[in-house]
Amino acid sequence: MANGSPNDTESFLQIPPIKFSKLFIDGKFVDAVSGKTFEVVDPRSGEAIARVSEGDKEDVDLAVKAARQAFDHGPWPRMSGSERGSIMMKFADLIEENIEELAALDTINGGKLFSHCKVIDIPAAAKILRYYAGAADKIHGTVLKLSKGLQGYTLREPIGVVGSIIPWNFPTLMFFTKAAPALAAGCTVVIKPAKQTPLSALYYAHLASLAGIPDRVLNVINGFGETAGSAISSHMDLSFTGSTEVGRKIMTAAAASNLKPVSLELGGKSPLIIFEDADIDEAVDIAFYGLFYNKGEVCVAGSRVYVQEGIYEKVEKKLVEKANSWIVGDPFDPRVNQGPQTGKKQFQKILSYIEHGKRDGAMLLTGGKQIGNKGFYVEPTIFSDVKEDMTIAKEEIFGPVMSLMKFKTMEEAIKRANDTTYGLAAGVITNNLNVANTVSRSIRAGTIWINCYTRFDLDCSYGGYKMSGFGKDFGLDGLHQYLQIKSVVSPIHDSPWH
């Protein structure tokens, strides 16, 4: 809890048995060619709970070969869209049938709240599958009106073998954000889950096979970025969600190999702007959950909160009160609001950023320390008097650390909000429609929320500007990035233009 140790009580749920710990290639669970394994850690304790196979280049080569064979010669790309959709619907049903175990895996492996996994993340995975299953038989080209005695049409065809490298903050949601549209398009897929959180991905590979997805179509390679991730980057069409630093490396690898298309959803340092006419209690709730949800491990987290000067002190006071009542502890405990950070490296990184904030002169209002002596728990932390040139205002922390800043005018807020290399998302809280429209059109970011935050819908595509990457997830845009357009042109022989 916020003012105590999360280690005072025993876990509210026993660790479920780890059923799948190998690589999934060619429809089978197999050991890595090297025989290597690595530890998977429970962030509640910092202790290992399993060892999983460690894939590297040789294993990626095998997975890509299998996926390529499935794409070039197998049934999946040649099925009708309705046939693919039917299998994906069955996949979604199986996920819902195993929801308790899947939710527990993401909790013990990622420190996520069990209640949120069970009610939000795992059901959302099934919903994403069904959304794209419903789109699979609606992939159409267009008839073209051409000049000079020609007629033509376009075809939308699956792009090929897709490599997906997914992050650890939403292991389930990101798995299906990448896999579902690619599968619906008729692509075959090689997925590398984050090294911290591979357990649910392997379970999904098992369920995909049970649902009837043909062998070789979906392959899962556990491993590290510098080996397995690098090999995937050098091989195939790629979709990646993660840090901007790693995104740069992937772009370099893509250019050096075969100029493959790349979709990158990268980091963010998203601003949330609260104007004086806002309802203060509502604004505080939006700002608080916009940053502290999922222990701050959210790409779009509203980590830079700009508050107009007339209400700044009231907002600051209420945010601190909310932080001090925020319960941090065992994510299986239904009373808990925040579990542990996903891994030790990220935990230490967050604490180092907090020290940066202190050294740079920001005022620590609350939090700022590790909770307990076991596991990776961090107090909800709020800084005020933050300046744009401070490290905590410029760099993505990816943890429960909020930077509060005061502004006077709308023009000032827009200028300061745009003073970042990132452009993933932003929010504006106001009851003035003109202000809402002006700010939302002026901020250079891929998603703008008005009087809400982190409100996603599958029909609404999502992606960044600037150093936050390019390409789109969700919506039909998320499907179309796994398709390529072919134009077919022929002459009209009796045309006077022939």
C-alpha positions as CSV (number, residue, x, y, z in Angstrom):
1,M,0.0,0.0,0.0
2,A,1.1,3.6,-0.5
3,N,2.3,4.0,3.1
4,G,3.3,0.5,3.9
5,S,4.8,-2.7,2.5
6,P,3.0,-4.9,-0.1
7,N,5.0,-7.8,1.3
8,D,3.1,-7.9,4.7
9,T,0.5,-10.4,3.4
10,E,0.8,-13.5,1.4
11,S,-0.3,-13.7,-2.3
12,F,-4.1,-13.8,-2.8
13,L,-3.7,-16.5,-5.5
14,Q,-1.2,-19.3,-5.9
15,I,1.0,-19.2,-9.0
16,P,-0.8,-21.2,-11.8
17,P,1.2,-24.1,-13.3
18,I,3.3,-23.0,-16.2
19,K,2.1,-25.3,-19.0
20,F,4.0,-23.8,-21.9
21,S,7.7,-22.7,-21.8
22,K,9.2,-23.6,-25.1
23,L,9.2,-22.0,-28.5
24,F,6.2,-22.5,-30.8
25,I,7.4,-23.2,-34.4
26,D,5.6,-25.1,-37.2
27,G,2.6,-25.9,-35.0
28,K,4.7,-27.5,-32.2
29,F,6.4,-26.5,-28.9
30,V,10.1,-27.1,-29.4
31,D,13.3,-26.4,-27.5
32,A,15.7,-23.7,-28.8
33,V,18.3,-25.0,-31.2
34,S,21.0,-24.0,-28.7
35,G,19.1,-25.6,-25.8
36,K,19.4,-22.3,-23.9
37,T,16.7,-21.1,-21.5
38,F,16.3,-18.0,-19.4
39,E,14.5,-17.1,-16.2
40,V,11.0,-15.5,-16.1
41,V,10.5,-13.5,-12.9
42,D,7.5,-12.7,-10.8
43,P,7.7,-8.9,-10.1
44,R,5.9,-9.3,-6.9
45,S,8.9,-11.0,-5.4
46,G,11.7,-10.5,-7.9
47,E,12.1,-14.3,-7.9
48,A,12.1,-16.7,-10.8
49,I,8.9,-18.7,-11.5
50,A,9.9,-20.5,-14.7
51,R,12.6,-21.0,-17.3
52,V,11.6,-20.6,-20.9
53,S,13.4,-21.5,-24.1
54,E,15.7,-18.8,-25.4
55,G,15.4,-18.4,-29.1
56,D,18.0,-16.7,-31.3
57,K,18.8,-16.3,-35.0
58,E,18.7,-20.1,-35.8
59,D,15.3,-20.4,-34.2
60,V,14.0,-17.3,-36.0
61,D,15.3,-18.7,-39.3
62,L,13.3,-21.8,-38.7
63,A,10.2,-19.9,-37.7
64,V,10.5,-17.6,-40.8
65,K,11.0,-20.6,-43.0
66,A,7.8,-22.2,-41.6
67,A,5.8,-19.0,-41.9
68,R,7.1,-18.5,-45.5
69,Q,6.1,-22.0,-46.5
70,A,2.6,-21.5,-45.0
71,F,2.2,-18.2,-46.8
72,D,3.5,-19.5,-50.2
73,H,1.9,-22.9,-50.2
74,G,-0.4,-23.3,-47.3
75,P,-4.2,-22.8,-47.0
76,W,-4.4,-19.7,-44.8
77,P,-3.9,-17.0,-47.4
78,R,-6.0,-19.0,-49.9
79,M,-9.0,-19.4,-47.6
80,S,-11.9,-17.2,-48.1
81,G,-12.1,-14.3,-45.6
82,S,-15.2,-15.9,-44.0
83,E,-13.2,-19.1,-43.4
84,R,-10.4,-17.3,-41.7
85,G,-12.9,-15.3,-39.7
86,S,-14.7,-18.4,-38.5
87,I,-11.4,-19.8,-37.1
88,M,-10.5,-16.5,-35.5
89,M,-14.0,-16.5,-33.8
90,K,-13.2,-19.9,-32.4
91,F,-9.9,-18.6,-31.1
92,A,-11.7,-15.8,-29.3
93,D,-14.1,-18.3,-27.7
94,L,-11.2,-20.4,-26.4
95,I,-9.6,-17.3,-24.8
96,E,-12.8,-16.6,-22.9
97,E,-13.0,-20.2,-21.8
98,N,-9.5,-19.8,-20.2
99,I,-9.8,-16.3,-18.9
100,E,-8.8,-17.0,-15.3
101,E,-5.6,-18.8,-16.1
102,L,-4.6,-16.2,-18.8
103,A,-5.3,-13.3,-16.4
104,A,-3.2,-15.0,-13.7
105,L,-0.3,-15.4,-16.2
106,D,-0.2,-11.7,-17.0
107,T,-0.4,-10.9,-13.3
108,I,2.4,-13.1,-12.1
109,N,4.5,-12.3,-15.2
110,G,3.8,-8.6,-15.6
111,G,2.6,-7.3,-12.2
112,K,-0.7,-6.3,-13.7
113,L,-3.8,-6.2,-11.6
114,F,-5.6,-9.5,-11.8
115,S,-9.0,-7.8,-11.7
116,H,-8.1,-5.6,-14.7
117,C,-6.6,-8.5,-16.7
118,K,-9.8,-10.6,-16.0
119,V,-12.3,-7.8,-16.8
120,I,-10.4,-5.6,-19.3
121,D,-7.3,-7.1,-21.0
122,I,-8.3,-10.7,-21.7
123,P,-11.9,-9.9,-22.8
124,A,-10.4,-7.2,-25.0
125,A,-8.2,-9.8,-26.7
126,A,-11.3,-11.8,-27.7
127,K,-13.0,-8.6,-28.8
128,I,-10.0,-7.6,-31.1
129,L,-10.0,-11.1,-32.6
130,R,-13.8,-10.9,-33.3
131,Y,-13.4,-7.3,-34.7
132,Y,-10.9,-8.4,-37.3
133,A,-12.5,-11.7,-37.9
134,G,-15.6,-9.7,-39.0
135,A,-13.4,-7.7,-41.3
136,A,-11.7,-10.6,-43.0
137,D,-14.4,-11.1,-45.6
138,K,-14.7,-7.4,-46.4
139,I,-11.2,-6.9,-47.9
140,H,-12.0,-5.4,-51.3
141,G,-10.3,-3.5,-54.0
142,T,-11.8,-0.8,-56.2
143,V,-12.8,-0.5,-59.9
144,L,-10.8,2.3,-61.6
145,K,-12.1,4.7,-64.2
146,L,-9.1,5.1,-66.5
147,S,-8.4,7.1,-69.6
148,K,-6.9,6.3,-73.0
149,G,-8.9,3.1,-73.6
150,L,-7.9,1.3,-70.4
151,Q,-9.9,-0.4,-67.7
152,G,-8.6,-1.4,-64.3
153,Y,-9.2,-2.5,-60.8
154,T,-7.2,-2.9,-57.6
155,L,-6.7,-5.9,-55.4
156,R,-5.8,-5.9,-51.7
157,E,-3.4,-8.8,-51.0
158,P,-1.7,-9.9,-47.8
159,I,1.7,-8.5,-47.5
160,G,3.4,-11.8,-46.6
161,V,5.3,-13.0,-43.5
162,V,4.9,-10.5,-40.7
163,G,7.3,-10.2,-37.8
164,S,5.8,-8.6,-34.6
165,I,7.9,-7.5,-31.6
166,I,5.6,-6.7,-28.7
167,P,6.2,-4.9,-25.4
168,W,5.8,-6.1,-21.8
169,N,3.3,-3.5,-20.5
170,F,0.2,-5.1,-22.1
171,P,1.3,-8.6,-23.1
172,T,-2.1,-9.8,-24.1
173,L,-3.5,-6.7,-25.7
174,M,-0.4,-6.1,-27.8
175,F,-0.2,-9.7,-28.9
176,F,-3.6,-9.4,-30.5
177,T,-3.3,-5.8,-31.6
178,K,-0.5,-7.1,-33.9
179,A,-1.6,-10.7,-34.6
180,A,-5.4,-10.3,-35.2
181,P,-5.3,-7.9,-38.2
182,A,-2.3,-9.7,-39.7
183,L,-4.2,-13.1,-39.5
184,A,-7.4,-11.6,-40.9
185,A,-5.4,-10.2,-43.9
186,G,-4.1,-13.7,-44.7
187,C,-0.6,-13.1,-43.5
188,T,1.5,-15.5,-41.5
189,V,3.2,-14.3,-38.4
190,V,6.3,-14.7,-36.2
191,I,5.8,-13.0,-32.8
192,K,8.5,-12.2,-30.3
193,P,7.0,-11.4,-26.9
194,A,9.0,-9.3,-24.5
195,K,11.6,-11.2,-22.6
196,Q,9.9,-10.2,-19.4
197,T,6.4,-11.5,-20.3
198,P,6.4,-14.5,-22.6
199,L,4.1,-16.8,-20.7
200,S,0.7,-15.7,-22.0
201,A,2.0,-15.5,-25.6
202,L,2.9,-19.2,-25.5
203,Y,-0.5,-20.0,-24.1
204,Y,-2.1,-18.1,-27.0
205,A,-0.1,-20.1,-29.5
206,H,-1.5,-23.3,-27.9
207,L,-5.1,-21.9,-28.2
208,A,-4.5,-20.8,-31.8
209,S,-3.7,-24.4,-32.7
210,L,-6.8,-25.7,-30.9
211,A,-8.9,-23.1,-32.8
212,G,-7.8,-24.5,-36.1
213,I,-5.2,-22.0,-37.3
214,P,-3.0,-24.2,-39.5
215,D,0.5,-25.2,-38.5
216,R,3.2,-22.7,-39.4
217,V,0.8,-19.7,-39.6
218,L,1.5,-18.4,-36.1
219,N,4.9,-18.9,-34.5
220,V,6.2,-17.5,-31.2
221,I,9.9,-17.0,-30.4
222,N,10.9,-16.1,-26.8
223,G,14.2,-14.4,-26.6
224,F,16.2,-11.2,-26.3
225,G,16.1,-8.1,-28.5
226,E,19.8,-8.2,-29.5
227,T,19.4,-11.8,-30.8
228,A,15.9,-12.9,-31.6
229,G,14.6,-9.4,-32.1
230,S,17.5,-8.4,-34.3
231,A,17.0,-11.5,-36.4
232,I,13.3,-10.8,-36.9
233,S,14.2,-7.2,-37.9
234,S,16.5,-8.5,-40.6
235,H,14.0,-10.9,-42.0
236,M,10.5,-9.7,-42.8
237,D,7.8,-7.1,-42.9
238,L,7.7,-5.8,-39.3
239,S,5.3,-4.3,-36.8
240,F,6.9,-3.1,-33.5
241,T,5.7,-1.5,-30.3
242,G,8.2,-0.3,-27.8
243,S,10.8,2.3,-27.1
244,T,12.0,4.9,-29.7
245,E,15.6,3.7,-29.1
246,V,14.8,0.2,-30.2
247,G,12.7,1.6,-33.0
248,R,15.8,3.3,-34.5
249,K,17.6,0.0,-34.5
250,I,14.8,-1.7,-36.2
251,M,14.6,0.9,-38.9
252,T,18.3,0.5,-39.5
253,A,18.0,-3.2,-39.8
254,A,15.1,-2.9,-42.1
255,A,17.0,-0.5,-44.4
256,A,20.1,-2.7,-44.4
257,S,18.3,-5.9,-45.3
258,N,15.5,-5.6,-47.9
259,L,13.8,-2.2,-47.3
260,K,10.9,-4.0,-45.7
261,P,7.9,-2.0,-44.6
262,V,7.9,-1.2,-40.9
263,S,5.2,0.0,-38.6
264,L,6.5,1.5,-35.4
265,E,4.5,2.5,-32.3
266,L,7.1,4.0,-30.1
267,G,7.5,6.1,-27.0
268,G,5.5,9.1,-25.7
269,K,5.7,12.0,-23.3
270,S,2.1,13.0,-23.6
271,P,0.7,16.3,-22.3
272,L,-2.6,16.8,-20.6
273,I,-3.8,20.4,-20.4
274,I,-6.4,21.4,-17.8
275,F,-8.1,24.8,-18.2
276,E,-9.6,26.9,-15.5
277,D,-13.2,26.3,-16.6
278,A,-12.9,22.6,-16.0
279,D,-14.7,20.7,-13.2
280,I,-11.8,20.3,-10.8
281,D,-12.8,16.9,-9.4
282,E,-13.4,15.4,-12.8
283,A,-10.1,16.9,-14.1
284,V,-8.2,15.4,-11.2
285,D,-9.7,12.0,-11.8
286,I,-8.8,12.1,-15.5
287,A,-5.3,13.3,-14.9
288,F,-4.6,10.8,-12.1
289,Y,-5.8,7.7,-14.0
290,G,-4.3,9.1,-17.2
291,L,-0.9,8.6,-15.6
292,F,-1.1,6.0,-12.8
293,Y,-3.2,3.4,-14.6
294,N,-1.2,0.2,-15.1
295,K,1.5,1.7,-12.7
296,G,2.4,4.3,-15.4
297,E,3.5,1.6,-17.8
298,V,1.4,3.0,-20.7
299,C,2.8,4.4,-23.9
300,V,0.2,7.3,-23.9
301,A,0.5,8.0,-20.2
302,G,-0.3,11.7,-19.5
303,S,3.0,12.3,-17.7
304,R,3.2,16.1,-18.4
305,V,0.2,17.7,-16.7
306,Y,-0.3,21.4,-17.5
307,V,-2.7,23.2,-15.2
308,Q,-3.9,26.8,-15.7
309,E,-2.7,29.0,-12.9
310,G,-6.2,29.9,-11.5
311,I,-6.8,26.3,-10.4
312,Y,-3.3,25.0,-10.1
313,E,-3.1,24.8,-6.3
314,K,-6.5,23.1,-5.9
315,V,-5.6,20.5,-8.6
316,E,-2.2,20.0,-7.0
317,K,-3.7,19.4,-3.5
318,K,-6.3,17.0,-4.8
319,L,-3.8,15.0,-6.9
320,V,-1.6,14.6,-3.8
321,E,-4.6,13.5,-1.7
322,K,-5.5,10.9,-4.3
323,A,-1.9,9.6,-4.5
324,N,-1.7,9.2,-0.8
325,S,-4.9,7.1,-0.7
326,W,-3.7,5.0,-3.7
327,I,-3.1,1.4,-2.6
328,V,0.0,-0.3,-3.9
329,G,0.4,-4.0,-3.3
330,D,-0.2,-7.6,-4.4
331,P,-2.0,-7.3,-7.8
332,F,-4.2,-10.3,-6.9
333,D,-5.7,-8.4,-3.9
334,P,-8.9,-6.8,-5.2
335,R,-8.4,-3.8,-2.9
336,V,-5.1,-2.9,-4.6
337,N,-4.9,-0.1,-7.2
338,Q,-1.3,-0.6,-8.4
339,G,1.0,-3.6,-8.6
340,P,4.7,-3.9,-9.0
341,Q,6.6,-2.6,-12.0
342,T,7.1,-5.3,-14.6
343,G,10.9,-5.9,-14.2
344,K,13.9,-5.0,-12.1
345,K,15.5,-2.9,-14.9
346,Q,12.5,-0.8,-15.3
347,F,12.0,-0.5,-11.6
348,Q,15.6,0.9,-11.2
349,K,15.1,3.2,-14.2
350,I,12.0,4.8,-12.6
351,L,13.8,5.4,-9.3
352,S,16.8,6.9,-11.2
353,Y,14.4,9.3,-12.9
354,I,13.0,10.3,-9.6
355,E,16.5,11.2,-8.4
356,H,17.0,13.2,-11.6
357,G,13.8,15.2,-10.7
358,K,15.1,16.0,-7.2
359,R,18.6,17.0,-8.5
360,D,17.1,19.2,-11.3
361,G,15.1,21.3,-8.8
362,A,11.6,19.9,-9.1
363,M,9.6,19.8,-5.9
364,L,8.7,16.3,-4.8
365,L,5.1,16.6,-3.5
366,T,4.6,12.9,-2.6
367,G,6.0,9.5,-3.2
368,G,9.5,9.0,-4.7
369,K,10.5,5.7,-3.0
370,Q,10.5,2.0,-3.3
371,I,7.8,0.3,-1.2
372,G,8.8,-2.7,0.9
373,N,12.0,-4.7,0.5
374,K,10.8,-7.3,-1.9
375,G,9.6,-7.0,-5.4
376,F,9.4,-4.0,-7.7
377,Y,6.9,-1.6,-6.1
378,V,7.2,2.2,-6.5
379,E,5.2,4.8,-4.6
380,P,2.9,7.0,-6.8
381,T,5.1,10.1,-7.3
382,I,4.2,13.7,-8.1
383,F,6.6,16.5,-8.9
384,S,5.6,20.2,-9.1
385,D,7.6,23.2,-10.4
386,V,8.8,21.1,-13.3
387,K,10.4,22.9,-16.2
388,E,10.5,21.7,-19.9
389,D,14.3,21.4,-19.8
390,M,14.3,18.9,-16.9
391,T,15.0,15.3,-17.6
392,I,11.7,14.1,-16.1
393,A,9.8,16.5,-18.5
394,K,11.7,15.4,-21.6
395,E,12.2,11.7,-21.3
396,E,9.7,8.9,-21.2
397,I,9.8,7.4,-17.6
398,F,7.2,4.7,-18.2
399,G,6.3,4.5,-14.5
400,P,4.2,6.2,-11.8
401,V,5.8,9.6,-12.0
402,M,3.8,12.7,-12.8
403,S,5.2,16.2,-13.7
404,L,2.9,19.1,-12.8
405,M,3.4,22.4,-14.6
406,K,1.6,25.8,-14.5
407,F,0.5,27.9,-17.5
408,K,-1.3,31.2,-18.1
409,T,-2.7,31.3,-21.6
410,M,-3.9,28.8,-24.2
411,E,-1.2,29.8,-26.6
412,E,1.5,29.2,-23.9
413,A,0.0,25.7,-23.2
414,I,0.0,24.7,-26.8
415,K,3.6,25.9,-27.3
416,R,4.8,24.0,-24.3
417,A,2.8,20.9,-25.0
418,N,4.4,20.7,-28.5
419,D,7.9,21.2,-27.0
420,T,8.8,17.5,-27.2
421,T,10.3,15.1,-29.7
422,Y,7.3,12.8,-29.1
423,G,3.8,13.0,-30.6
424,L,1.8,9.9,-29.5
425,A,-1.2,11.4,-27.6
426,A,-2.4,14.4,-25.7
427,G,-5.5,15.5,-23.7
428,V,-7.4,18.7,-23.1
429,I,-9.9,19.3,-20.3
430,T,-12.2,22.3,-20.8
431,N,-15.9,23.2,-21.1
432,N,-15.1,25.7,-23.9
433,L,-15.7,24.1,-27.3
434,N,-13.5,26.7,-29.1
435,V,-10.6,26.1,-26.8
436,A,-11.0,22.3,-27.2
437,N,-11.1,22.6,-31.0
438,T,-8.2,25.0,-31.1
439,V,-5.9,22.9,-28.8
440,S,-6.8,19.6,-30.4
441,R,-6.0,20.9,-33.9
442,S,-2.8,22.6,-32.7
443,I,-1.1,19.8,-30.8
444,R,1.1,17.6,-33.0
445,A,0.1,14.1,-31.8
446,G,-1.7,11.1,-33.2
447,T,-4.6,10.9,-30.7
448,I,-6.2,13.8,-28.8
449,W,-8.7,13.2,-26.0
450,I,-11.1,15.9,-25.0
451,N,-12.5,15.7,-21.4
452,C,-11.3,12.1,-21.1
453,Y,-8.0,10.2,-21.4
454,T,-6.9,6.7,-22.5
455,R,-10.3,6.0,-24.0
456,F,-9.7,3.5,-26.8
457,D,-12.1,2.0,-29.3
458,L,-11.4,-0.6,-31.9
459,D,-12.9,1.6,-34.6
460,C,-10.5,4.4,-33.8
461,S,-7.0,4.0,-35.3
462,Y,-4.0,4.8,-33.1
463,G,-0.5,5.8,-33.8
464,G,2.0,8.6,-33.4
465,Y,3.7,11.6,-34.9
466,K,7.3,12.6,-34.8
467,M,9.6,10.3,-32.7
468,S,6.5,8.4,-31.6
469,G,6.6,6.4,-34.8
470,F,4.3,5.8,-37.7
471,G,1.8,3.2,-38.9
472,K,-1.5,2.6,-37.2
473,D,-3.1,0.0,-34.9
474,F,-6.8,-0.6,-34.5
475,G,-9.5,0.3,-36.9
476,L,-9.4,-0.6,-40.6
477,D,-6.1,1.3,-40.8
478,G,-4.7,-1.4,-38.6
479,L,-5.8,-4.1,-41.1
480,H,-4.7,-2.2,-44.2
481,Q,-1.1,-2.0,-43.1
482,Y,-0.9,-5.8,-43.5
483,L,-2.2,-5.5,-47.1
484,Q,-0.7,-4.2,-50.2
485,I,-2.5,-2.8,-53.2
486,K,-2.0,-4.3,-56.7
487,S,-3.3,-2.5,-59.8
488,V,-4.5,-4.6,-62.7
489,V,-4.9,-2.7,-66.0
490,S,-6.1,-4.0,-69.4
491,P,-7.0,-2.3,-72.7
492,I,-10.6,-1.9,-74.0
493,H,-10.1,-3.1,-77.6
494,D,-13.2,-1.4,-79.1
495,S,-12.4,1.9,-77.5
496,P,-11.8,4.8,-79.9
497,W,-8.8,5.7,-77.8
498,H,-7.1,2.3,-78.5
